[in-house]
Amino acid sequence: MRWLLALVLVVGLTGCASSGPGVPDGGVARLTVQVLGTMPHDPAAFTQGFEIDGASLWEGTGLRGRSQLRETDPTTGAVRRAVDLPPGQFGEGITVTPDRIWQLTWQDGVVYERDPATLAVRRTLPLDREGWGICDTPTDLVTSDGSSTLVFRDPVTFAPRRTVDTGVTRLNELECTGNTIWANVWQTDEIVGIDPATGRVTSVVDASALRPAETRGDPDAVLNGIAAIPGTDEFLVTGKRWPVTYKVAFAS
């Protein structure tokens, strides 16, 4: 990958992050971020979902009248193609599986299954909770609703199968990797790592130093986007209305 900036920045947990409600004080790994590079991000994008699939970086954006599903270039951030949600709907998290793309809505009571080739809606299914974040494991879809609960769902029917309680509220955008579900904690600068079997928080990442200076006066411009880079232990991380996406690794 070509990156506009190559650097390594280690941020201690003693930074200016505010801990999310219920984030454990002890018994979990406290992680720092190492910034490996940056690329541009659309500062108008109200980022809700973020995921790499193959040679594409997919992004779901929110706000009524401005919600989209976008396919972007993972090295430049340039939008390759995009589709709009109906004007009255508020888009939320997305996840990409081999044969479909799932896109949540916030309080509109529906989830969309899209064709990855055309981005057209194949099915519109009912959503039984608020839609916040979504990711996928080899066996399940996993969704958040702003509470401390994660819902594990059938990857074809979207029906709920089981839930786990993490003890951490405001769970938002999700990323499933191996044996960990990573979750942004809304209105904080923290990302938590969650054991999908038990719901136990196993790690907390302080990403407070990533917030761009020009967004600090915008209360909505919060951390909210984490995409695992396949085949590595690295991630792309961004936020709502951030002008930059960071390539990072988590370190103890």
Sequence and secondary structure as in RCSB ss.txt:
>XXXX:A:sequence
MRWLLALVLVVGLTGCASSGPGVPDGGVARLTVQVLGTMPHDPAAFTQGFEIDGASLWEGTGLRGRSQLRETDPT
TGAVRRAVDLPPGQFGEGITVTPDRIWQLTWQDGVVYERDPATLAVRRTLPLDREGWGICDTPTDLVTSDGSSTL
VFRDPVTFAPRRTVDTGVTRLNELECTGNTIWANVWQTDEIVGIDPATGRVTSVVDASALRPAETRGDPDAVLNG
IAAIPGTDEFLVTGKRWPVTYKVAFAS
>XXXX:A:secstr
   SB    B  TTSS    TT  SSSSEEEEEEEEEEEE  TT  EEEEEEETTEEEEEE STTT EEEEE TT
T  EEEEEE  TT  EEEEEEETTEEEEEESSSSEEEEE TTT  EEEEEE SS    EEE SS EEEE SSSEE
EEE TTT  EEEEEE S   EEEEEEETTEEEEEETTSSEEEEE TTT  EEEEEE GGGS GGGTT TT  EEE
EEE TTSSEEEEEETT SEEEEEEEE 
